[in-house]
Amino acid sequence: MKYTKYPVGPYNIHIINTDKFKTVSMKINFRRKIIKEELTIRRLLVEILTESSRKYPTQRDLIIALEDLYNLKLSQSIKLDGTYSVISFMAQFLNEKYTEKGMLEKSILFLFDIIFDPDFENGKFKESNLKKAKNRLIEIIKENEKDPTFYANSRMVKIMGAKEPYSFSVNGYIEEIDNINTTNLTKYYKQVLHSDIVDIFIIGNVDPKNIKAIIQKNFGINTIKKQGENPFYEHQKFRKRARKQKEDYDSYQTKLVIGAKIAPLTDFERKYVAFVYNFILGGSPDSKLFRTVREQHSLCYSISSRIRILQNLLIINAGIDKENIEKTVRLIRKEMNSILKGIFEDSDIEKAKINFKNFLQETMDDPYSIIRYYVEQEYYNFDLIETRIKKIDEVDRQKVIEFAKKIHVDTIFALEGGKSK
């Protein structure tokens, strides 16, 4: 596997050359600092671009085109990474060694058409396409709100910091959708092309110079290169006492969500110690929370923890009965304090390391997972897989304890279910 980076004008081309796959996978990222007022229009833009283009104005046209490209897989995503909003357009297609000559360039140009040649009418997005995109987005937002786990987590981070990027909705807000029209959406689309930081990642058995030439000739961005800023959210204030809030919900089960802020981390803590700490606390079926709260005390239906490392947040989720809220919170706090005091086994650390290595090795079978590691290296200065596998072994008991000292519980939120079974 050989990696080559080409800084080309306003964007970077990243090529991972490997004969591991019969496919070529391509990912184009557009990223910019998170601005809350842009989130709804940004999400609509992603929705509308991948549904049609000038060459393929209907879903049927698009499906036929995908079939003609040997069932090319087209997809998109948008996420909030730390202080950045990242739009991704992806295409995965068979290497032309298994199809026919010229299919590599045709497949790349297809993705470029989707991004740079929208289905415009009089220089703007079509009203009919915008209406469809709005309806789909409204449906997505409403479906998420019906999910009690999603809703409880969303409420918790809003209570923690309603004005902070980590609490914003990646899908935007229903109340803003009506304000978006073909004129301001088209204007925002052009701003994205002109102002976002752009990276192109490709993995497959390809000739890097040929790929570079195809992209340089056809990629429709020609502005100055934009420099990235710190992607990690740093918390400025920490509560001495956690705030508690609850809300009634029409459900059998209560969703308990505990949010903790993490004080500034060292590079090593962010890359390695965080994983080990979370694994020991609630990141596995063998974790402290699972063993104590679920197995020993039978207080919950489910319990887990996760760390949103770019936002420096620790979030604990538990599905419980309403009457067990206080008991569950006490036990969770007790287990967090036990790590702080060094009350855990060395074998817990070793299990975490083994899990970390196994996960990395398993993901090597997926091209987009490999791309993700290079994205993380480019954006967040994270190490590549070989280095990660070696450095995780440097995590020891004292490093986990020092990490635990940086955890500050901020918000305890209970979405209380009270329906009779």
Backbone hydrogen bonds, N-H to C=O, Kabsch-Sander energy under -0.5 kcal/mol:
donor,donor_aa,acceptor,acceptor_aa,energy
2,K,17,N,-2.3
4,T,15,I,-2.5
6,Y,13,I,-3.2
8,V,6,Y,-0.8
8,V,11,Y,-2.4
9,G,7,P,-0.6
11,Y,8,V,-2.5
12,N,198,V,-1.4
13,I,6,Y,-2.6
14,H,200,I,-3.6
15,I,4,T,-3.0
15,I,13,I,-0.5
16,I,14,H,-0.5
16,I,202,I,-3.2
17,N,2,K,-3.4
17,N,15,I,-0.7
18,T,16,I,-0.6
18,T,204,G,-1.6
24,V,93,F,-3.3
25,S,203,I,-2.6
26,M,91,A,-2.6
27,K,201,F,-2.9
28,I,89,F,-2.7
29,N,27,K,-0.5
29,N,199,D,-2.9
30,F,87,I,-2.8
31,R,197,I,-2.3
32,R,85,S,-1.8
34,I,83,T,-2.4
38,E,35,I,-2.0
39,L,35,I,-0.6
39,L,36,K,-1.3
42,R,38,E,-2.5
43,R,39,L,-2.0
44,L,40,T,-2.1
45,L,41,I,-2.0
46,V,42,R,-1.7
47,E,43,R,-1.8
48,I,44,L,-2.4
49,L,45,L,-2.1
50,T,46,V,-1.2
51,E,48,I,-0.9
52,S,48,I,-0.6
52,S,49,L,-0.6
53,S,56,Y,-1.5
54,R,117,D,-2.6
62,L,58,T,-2.1
63,I,59,Q,-2.5
64,I,60,R,-2.4
65,A,61,D,-2.1
66,L,62,L,-2.3
67,E,63,I,-2.1
68,D,64,I,-2.4
69,L,65,A,-1.2
70,Y,67,E,-1.3
71,N,66,L,-1.0
72,L,66,L,-1.7
73,K,92,Q,-2.8
74,L,72,L,-0.7
75,S,90,M,-2.3
77,S,88,S,-2.1
79,K,86,V,-2.0
81,D,79,K,-0.7
81,D,84,Y,-2.6
82,G,80,L,-0.7
83,T,231,P,-1.7
84,Y,81,D,-2.4
85,S,32,R,-3.1
86,V,79,K,-3.0
86,V,84,Y,-0.5
87,I,30,F,-3.2
87,I,85,S,-0.5
88,S,77,S,-2.8
89,F,28,I,-2.1
90,M,75,S,-3.0
91,A,26,M,-2.1
92,Q,73,K,-1.8
93,F,24,V,-2.4
95,N,22,K,-2.9
98,Y,95,N,-2.6
99,T,96,E,-0.7
103,M,100,E,-1.8
106,K,102,G,-2.0
107,S,103,M,-2.4
108,I,104,L,-2.0
109,L,105,E,-2.7
110,F,106,K,-1.7
111,L,107,S,-1.5
112,F,108,I,-1.9
113,D,109,L,-2.5
114,I,110,F,-1.9
115,I,111,L,-1.7
116,F,112,F,-3.3
117,D,113,D,-2.1
120,F,118,P,-1.9
121,E,124,K,-3.4
124,K,121,E,-0.9
125,F,182,T,-0.6
126,K,119,D,-1.1
130,L,126,K,-2.1
131,K,127,E,-2.3
132,K,128,S,-1.8
133,A,129,N,-2.3
134,K,130,L,-2.7
135,N,131,K,-2.2
136,R,132,K,-2.3
137,L,133,A,-2.4
138,I,134,K,-2.7
139,E,135,N,-2.0
140,I,136,R,-2.3
141,I,137,L,-2.6
142,K,138,I,-2.4
143,E,139,E,-2.4
144,N,140,I,-2.1
145,E,141,I,-1.9
146,K,142,K,-1.1
147,D,143,E,-0.7
147,D,144,N,-1.1
151,Y,147,D,-2.9
152,A,148,P,-2.6
153,N,149,T,-2.1
154,S,150,F,-2.4
155,R,151,Y,-2.6
156,M,152,A,-2.2
157,V,153,N,-2.1
158,K,154,S,-1.5
159,I,155,R,-2.3
160,M,156,M,-2.2
161,G,157,V,-2.3
162,A,158,K,-0.6
164,E,161,G,-1.8
167,S,164,E,-2.1
168,F,165,P,-1.3
170,V,168,F,-0.5
172,G,169,S,-1.6
176,E,173,Y,-1.8
177,I,173,Y,-0.6
177,I,174,I,-1.4
178,D,174,I,-0.6
179,N,176,E,-1.0
180,I,177,I,-1.7
181,N,179,N,-0.5
185,L,181,N,-2.2
186,T,182,T,-1.7
187,K,183,T,-2.1
188,Y,184,N,-2.0
189,Y,185,L,-2.5
190,K,186,T,-2.0
191,Q,187,K,-1.6
192,V,188,Y,-2.3
193,L,189,Y,-1.9
194,H,190,K,-1.7
195,S,191,Q,-3.1
196,D,192,V,-2.0
197,I,31,R,-3.0
198,V,10,P,-0.6
199,D,29,N,-1.8
200,I,12,N,-2.7
201,F,27,K,-3.2
202,I,14,H,-2.6
203,I,25,S,-2.4
204,G,16,I,-2.0
206,V,204,G,-1.6
211,I,207,D,-2.4
212,K,208,P,-2.6
213,A,209,K,-2.1
214,I,210,N,-2.3
215,I,211,I,-2.4
216,Q,212,K,-2.8
217,K,213,A,-1.8
218,N,214,I,-1.4
219,F,215,I,-3.2
221,I,219,F,-1.0
226,K,10,P,-0.5
233,Y,310,L,-2.9
235,H,233,Y,-0.5
243,R,410,D,-2.6
245,Q,412,I,-2.5
247,E,414,A,-2.3
249,Y,416,E,-2.6
251,S,249,Y,-2.1
254,T,320,I,-3.0
255,K,415,L,-2.2
256,L,254,T,-0.7
256,L,318,A,-3.0
257,V,255,K,-0.5
257,V,413,F,-3.1
258,I,316,I,-2.5
259,G,257,V,-0.5
259,G,411,T,-3.0
260,A,314,L,-2.9
261,K,408,H,-2.5
262,I,312,N,-2.5
263,A,261,K,-0.5
263,A,406,K,-2.4
270,R,266,T,-2.3
271,K,267,D,-2.0
272,Y,268,F,-2.6
273,V,268,F,-1.2
274,A,269,E,-2.5
276,V,272,Y,-1.6
277,Y,273,V,-2.9
278,N,274,A,-2.4
279,F,275,F,-2.5
280,I,276,V,-2.2
281,L,277,Y,-2.5
282,G,278,N,-2.4
283,G,278,N,-2.2
287,S,284,S,-1.8
288,K,280,I,-2.9
289,L,281,L,-2.8
291,R,287,S,-2.5
292,T,288,K,-2.8
293,V,289,L,-1.8
294,R,289,L,-1.1
294,R,290,F,-0.7
295,E,290,F,-2.2
296,Q,291,R,-2.2
297,H,292,T,-1.7
298,S,294,R,-0.7
299,L,293,V,-2.6
301,Y,319,G,-3.7
302,S,319,G,-1.0
304,S,317,N,-2.2
305,S,282,G,-1.9
306,R,315,I,-2.1
308,R,306,R,-0.5
308,R,313,L,-2.5
309,I,307,I,-1.2
311,Q,308,R,-0.9
312,N,308,R,-0.8
313,L,308,R,-1.6
314,L,260,A,-2.7
315,I,306,R,-2.8
316,I,258,I,-2.7
317,N,304,S,-2.7
318,A,256,L,-2.3
319,G,302,S,-2.2
320,I,254,T,-2.7
320,I,318,A,-0.6
321,D,299,L,-0.6
324,N,321,D,-2.1
325,I,322,K,-1.3
328,T,324,N,-2.4
329,V,325,I,-2.5
330,R,326,E,-2.3
331,L,327,K,-2.2
332,I,328,T,-2.5
333,R,329,V,-2.6
334,K,330,R,-2.2
335,E,331,L,-2.4
336,M,332,I,-2.2
337,N,333,R,-2.3
338,S,334,K,-1.8
339,I,335,E,-1.4
340,L,336,M,-1.7
341,K,337,N,-1.7
342,G,339,I,-1.5
343,I,338,S,-3.4
344,F,342,G,-1.6
348,D,345,E,-0.9
349,I,345,E,-0.9
350,E,346,D,-2.0
351,K,347,S,-2.5
352,A,348,D,-1.9
353,K,349,I,-2.2
354,I,350,E,-2.3
355,N,351,K,-2.5
356,F,352,A,-2.5
357,K,353,K,-2.4
358,N,354,I,-2.7
359,F,355,N,-2.5
360,L,356,F,-1.9
361,Q,357,K,-2.5
362,E,358,N,-2.4
363,T,359,F,-1.9
364,M,360,L,-0.6
364,M,361,Q,-0.7
365,D,362,E,-1.5
366,D,363,T,-1.8
370,I,366,D,-1.8
371,I,367,P,-2.3
372,R,368,Y,-2.1
373,Y,369,S,-1.4
374,Y,370,I,-1.4
375,V,371,I,-2.4
376,E,372,R,-2.7
377,Q,373,Y,-1.7
378,E,374,Y,-2.3
379,Y,375,V,-3.0
380,Y,376,E,-1.9
381,N,377,Q,-0.9
382,F,376,E,-1.8
388,R,384,L,-2.5
389,I,385,I,-2.6
390,K,386,E,-1.1
391,K,387,T,-2.8
392,I,388,R,-2.0
393,D,390,K,-1.0
394,E,391,K,-2.0
395,V,392,I,-1.5
400,V,396,D,-1.8
401,I,397,R,-2.1
402,E,398,Q,-2.6
403,F,399,K,-2.0
404,A,400,V,-2.3
405,K,401,I,-1.3
406,K,403,F,-1.9
407,I,404,A,-1.4
408,H,261,K,-2.7
408,H,406,K,-0.5
409,V,407,I,-0.5
410,D,259,G,-2.7
411,T,259,G,-2.1
412,I,243,R,-2.7
413,F,257,V,-3.0
413,F,411,T,-0.5
414,A,245,Q,-2.0
415,L,255,K,-3.0
415,L,413,F,-0.5
416,E,247,E,-2.5
416,E,414,A,-1.0
418,G,249,Y,-0.7
418,G,251,S,-0.7
419,K,251,S,-1.9
